[in-house]
Amino acid sequence: MEWSISFVVTSVLLGAGLAMDAFSVSLANGLNEPCMKKPRMLMIAGVFAFFQALMPLLGWLCVHTITQAFSAFEKLIPWIALALLCFIGGKMLLDGLKNQQEECGAGAVTFTALLVQGVATSIDALSVGFTIADYNWLMALCCALIIAVVTFIICMGGLVIGRKFGTKMAGKASILGGVILILIGIEIFVTGVLL
């Protein structure tokens, strides 16, 4: 592939497609933490953007180095995403049902849980490495950066929407956020196993 407007459009579309799971998790995080401050929102969107950029690059690297090992690992991707998202979603759901959180901040996702969410929502992006396999390293890097920017913007939107509705829903937001994460995990699993 050569540098062109088509390259940019393809990268933006890849970013938008890959960011949908991260958007949904951002929405759940916003619901779960309705008083979230802007620096925290920037950090959450940044973590998702980082992992959405990193995974296609790792996939690209695998294609150019260890393709056979990656092919065996690819079958585990839906299982890993399901386990991670169900664990975090289940914890949010239980916290919401136990009503252990206060109105603001107590239901905040920890940094460790945020990293797990980042990996879980972006692990399927490893496969994008196969679709960009004909790119040279600089084009693969630019594609990953475009994906990161698109993901960041989409996740910020999810956080803003989730925060707005989380304020209105008060204690029930954690339950909804947990259910959303579990459903995302199931969706990734079903599409990964069946398709």
Order of alpha helices (4+ residues) and beta strands (2+ residues): alpha-alpha-alpha-alpha-alpha-alpha-alpha-alpha
